[in-house]
Amino acid sequence: MWFAVTLFCVVTISFFMMRSVRGGPFDGERTLDPAIERNIEARYHLDWPLPKQYFQYVGPFNLDEHRAEIFGGDGSKVFGGVTMLEFGPSFKYKDFTVDQIISQSLPISALLGMVAMMWALALGVSAGIASALKRGSRLDLAMRLAATGGIALPNFVIAGFLIIFFVFMIPLLPVAGWGSVKYMLLPGFALGAPYAAYIARLTRTGMLEVLSQDHIRTAHAKGLAPKTVIMRHALKGGLLPVVSYLGPAIAGVLTGSLVIEKIFKIPGLGTHFINSALNRDYTLAMGVTILFTVLIYSMNTIVDLAYTMLDPRIDLEEM
Amino acid sequence: MAPFLLLAGLFVGALYLASSARLEPADYTFNNSTEVATLDPARVTGVPEGRIIKALFEGLVVKHPRTLKPMPGMAESWSVSEDLLTYTFYIRKDAKWTNGEPVTAHDFVYSWKRFLKAQTAAEYAYQLWYVQGAEAYTKENDENGEPLNSFDTVGIKANGDYILKVKLKSPTPFFMDLMAFYPMFPVNKTNIEEAMARWPDNNEWEMQWLRPENLVTNGPFTVEYRRVNDRIRLKKNPDYWDADNVAMNTIDALTIEQAGTALNTYLTGSTHMIPSVLPNLIPKLMPREDFEPVAYLGTYFYRVNTTKPPFDDVRVRKALAITVNRKDIVEKITKAGQVPAYGLVPPGMAGYVPAEFAALDPTAAKIKARELLAEAGYGSGGKPFPVMEVHYNTSEAHRDIAEVVAQTWRDQLGIDAKLQNQEWKVYLDTQNNLGFDVSRSAWIGDYPDPNTFLDMFVTGGENNKTGWGNAEYDRLITASASEADPTARLAILKDAEAILMDEMPIIPIYFYVTQNMVAPRLGGFYGNIQDEHFPKFLYWMNDEELAAKRADQPGAWEIVDDVGPSEGLYAPAWTGPVPSPSNN
């Protein structure tokens, strides 16, 4: 299975790349006493040769022969490592394992991503339909301009404007943090805006194509209300490109929320993605990288599958 | 439509989950700047960690919020022997751990043994090496990492349950400061041992005993809730010995890293204290009543690589040092009232007269520096000065300063000075390996004593990082440690600083100031030289007290919104409108 090969390459390459970067997780402004430093390194096996560290990390076998005597306990736990979905303790946040950090922050990023996708779909699809129906009108022009803006403006600029308008000028929403729904609206919008713009374009093109087809003319001809024609018949075909775009879009909002998470202070995965690399938190950086690999890979696979279902001309075997 | 329904369903479910995890706003919310490394007092070193640990645990003494004088904590009282070597602490009998056990002298023996043991890997272990036998206990280990010496050789003894005797190597005038320093706070033995028994795996129990549901503490607050990279919610500990004098019922410590985001939360009233602000906003913030920088125990300086020509020549180092226009830097770049530094030790150390080098105006500095360079064989008629680099870690503030410094060297001395910035960890690596010409550095003192700055530069010291060494300097630092007379001791340290300023392995630039923005209504929070704020003293002023406070402050200050409860929030035991958390 290609998935396993991809994952193996990602794990291996990022492990050795991470280790080859200068500076270690426990370097700080104050240099440590050698006796203390040795013990910190021993605790995280950083004193081992790199290949041994790698095999320990990948698992499933525990290579620490002194495990029981040095660290106490009976050494009974011999399985571990990435193959057992154990990503180890975080080097920086010493009170948490990487698994715990991910399980706390992934749902938050996922929720943020979902709010973003809701915004993107709601705005994008309605703008796209409106644009297509009033093709060439001022409304169409305005929508297309907005869409171009949404794609061109980086989300942190949008975030800045949102904060100025909805927090400081009209104090409606909280400026940062995570909790109830009102905390999600601004970051969700900022994150979803580029996708909304893209979806609007796809919807417009799709709708225009469908609207010119024979079966729509037939539907009109048989006297159906314009609303019914659009909702029942046109939308079905017109939204196909949007559906196929959902996979990459979802992967995009999930993995692309780093900046938004920083600006709005959202305790999601994106922040860890940056900070773990800066902190040389080897295990956390690896954990997040592996997770992102899995997410992107599976989203792409889902899209491929969706294509075959939506369009019978595409054969799964050929891909 | 199926994908939409699915999405909508997930959305509703997720919203439900999110809303159930909502917390009521805390009485007091502050930005702690970053996620703490751990809650274990023995294994932390950072300021953010200190803020949390001071809320959860309590050491022998706490510090007065305004004067920083030691006040009774776990020790009801203490005495020092005539020769200043033996400290006797009398532990209060009404102090309890949150598991109901009394706090005893044995807790301190246990905690400090754990703290000193190299296997615990306490980065701050050296802070307790002033105690007899402590350094050897940490440093001398067998091949399995077990200490070679018995803990009996260390001068920490429990004399019954409530008397703790500590014997020092030599008189240490700042020892009481250390006793209020968070790495020295006690931990509960049962807490750790139960976790070890339940989760034998080392990595597992190390985390488990610190979980909010397992952690046993003795301080004014307990952990109610913790989410990584979000917040630590603290709750008042009703069993704390001094609970009647604790006002806040709940405290939120947030982990906002972006200075802009932190300021936004402060300006919208969702945080009440932020410890730093955006440097470019400082001129706008300076007139506000809630931004009042005060001198802070820290020095911003450049290290010079004394192992690399031409910087091995003291004349070159001096020429570079005297030309830096410190006044320009503090007035045009840092702008928060930082003080130009002509020495290493910041002002505000009681009784210490710093050994500063003479400040010269730019023209005089230029002439003097050119003379020095010519003597060293550079400049007109001599060798050309090699291209040099000013090394700093990536940050706008550091870059701005480096630019000014390099510009001055180019203009005044004709030296081709370039900038070199590196990401934090790479920068540290470069510094450790002396891979720089001149490198931006800073040091924040752990206690108000010149020693914390000066002992950094002994020959081969771990934090020296300049390659510089001077036998006389080393001798003075050692001599100061055994000098019993405080005045004589400070005089020795001054001589040491004078050597440092004569040899210039470092170029001092400025002394820090604090940059807290504090809600005007927040009481018990005073600017002080260590930026030390024990959360047990915090409270909210009522309107009356706030008005009285404002009447006292300079009229030119801009009044800002007074967030917080208008009726105030005072501790149960406080009767008057203005409480006095002082007995020293």
Boltz contact constraints between the chains, C-beta under 6 A:
constraints:
  - contact:
      token1: [A, 22]
      token2: [B, 426]
      max_distance: 6.0
  - contact:
      token1: [A, 22]
      token2: [B, 429]
      max_distance: 6.0
  - contact:
      token1: [A, 23]
      token2: [B, 425]
      max_distance: 6.0
  - contact:
      token1: [A, 23]
      token2: [B, 426]
      max_distance: 6.0
  - contact:
      token1: [A, 23]
      token2: [B, 428]
      max_distance: 6.0
  - contact:
      token1: [A, 23]
      token2: [B, 429]
      max_distance: 6.0
  - contact:
      token1: [A, 27]
      token2: [B, 425]
      max_distance: 6.0
  - contact:
      token1: [A, 27]
      token2: [B, 428]
      max_distance: 6.0
  - contact:
      token1: [A, 31]
      token2: [B, 462]
      max_distance: 6.0
  - contact:
      token1: [A, 31]
      token2: [B, 463]
      max_distance: 6.0
  - contact:
      token1: [A, 32]
      token2: [B, 123]
      max_distance: 6.0
  - contact:
      token1: [A, 35]
      token2: [B, 118]
      max_distance: 6.0
  - contact:
      token1: [A, 35]
      token2: [B, 138]
      max_distance: 6.0
  - contact:
      token1: [A, 35]
      token2: [B, 139]
      max_distance: 6.0
  - contact:
      token1: [A, 36]
      token2: [B, 121]
      max_distance: 6.0
  - contact:
      token1: [A, 39]
      token2: [B, 118]
      max_distance: 6.0
  - contact:
      token1: [A, 39]
      token2: [B, 119]
      max_distance: 6.0
  - contact:
      token1: [A, 39]
      token2: [B, 121]
      max_distance: 6.0
  - contact:
      token1: [A, 40]
      token2: [B, 121]
      max_distance: 6.0
  - contact:
      token1: [A, 71]
      token2: [B, 202]
      max_distance: 6.0
  - contact:
      token1: [A, 73]
      token2: [B, 200]
      max_distance: 6.0
  - contact:
      token1: [A, 73]
      token2: [B, 201]
      max_distance: 6.0
  - contact:
      token1: [A, 77]
      token2: [B, 201]
      max_distance: 6.0
  - contact:
      token1: [A, 89]
      token2: [B, 203]
      max_distance: 6.0
  - contact:
      token1: [A, 93]
      token2: [B, 35]
      max_distance: 6.0
  - contact:
      token1: [A, 93]
      token2: [B, 228]
      max_distance: 6.0
  - contact:
      token1: [A, 94]
      token2: [B, 37]
      max_distance: 6.0
  - contact:
      token1: [A, 94]
      token2: [B, 38]
      max_distance: 6.0
  - contact:
      token1: [A, 95]
      token2: [B, 38]
      max_distance: 6.0
  - contact:
      token1: [A, 95]
      token2: [B, 207]
      max_distance: 6.0
  - contact:
      token1: [A, 95]
      token2: [B, 210]
      max_distance: 6.0
  - contact:
      token1: [A, 96]
      token2: [B, 228]
      max_distance: 6.0
  - contact:
      token1: [A, 101]
      token2: [B, 228]
      max_distance: 6.0
  - contact:
      token1: [A, 104]
      token2: [B, 227]
      max_distance: 6.0
  - contact:
      token1: [A, 104]
      token2: [B, 228]
      max_distance: 6.0
  - contact:
      token1: [A, 111]
      token2: [B, 14]
      max_distance: 6.0
  - contact:
      token1: [A, 111]
      token2: [B, 18]
      max_distance: 6.0
  - contact:
      token1: [A, 114]
      token2: [B, 11]
      max_distance: 6.0
  - contact:
      token1: [A, 114]
      token2: [B, 14]
      max_distance: 6.0
  - contact:
      token1: [A, 118]
      token2: [B, 11]
      max_distance: 6.0
  - contact:
      token1: [A, 175]
      token2: [B, 264]
      max_distance: 6.0
  - contact:
      token1: [A, 175]
      token2: [B, 265]
      max_distance: 6.0
  - contact:
      token1: [A, 175]
      token2: [B, 268]
      max_distance: 6.0
  - contact:
      token1: [A, 176]
      token2: [B, 261]
      max_distance: 6.0
  - contact:
      token1: [A, 176]
      token2: [B, 265]
      max_distance: 6.0
  - contact:
      token1: [A, 179]
      token2: [B, 22]
      max_distance: 6.0
  - contact:
      token1: [A, 180]
      token2: [B, 19]
      max_distance: 6.0
  - contact:
      token1: [A, 180]
      token2: [B, 22]
      max_distance: 6.0
  - contact:
      token1: [A, 262]
      token2: [B, 258]
      max_distance: 6.0
  - contact:
      token1: [A, 263]
      token2: [B, 261]
      max_distance: 6.0
  - contact:
      token1: [A, 265]
      token2: [B, 256]
      max_distance: 6.0
  - contact:
      token1: [A, 265]
      token2: [B, 261]
      max_distance: 6.0
  - contact:
      token1: [A, 267]
      token2: [B, 227]
      max_distance: 6.0
  - contact:
      token1: [A, 267]
      token2: [B, 229]
      max_distance: 6.0
  - contact:
      token1: [A, 267]
      token2: [B, 230]
      max_distance: 6.0
  - contact:
      token1: [A, 271]
      token2: [B, 229]
      max_distance: 6.0
  - contact:
      token1: [A, 280]
      token2: [B, 425]
      max_distance: 6.0
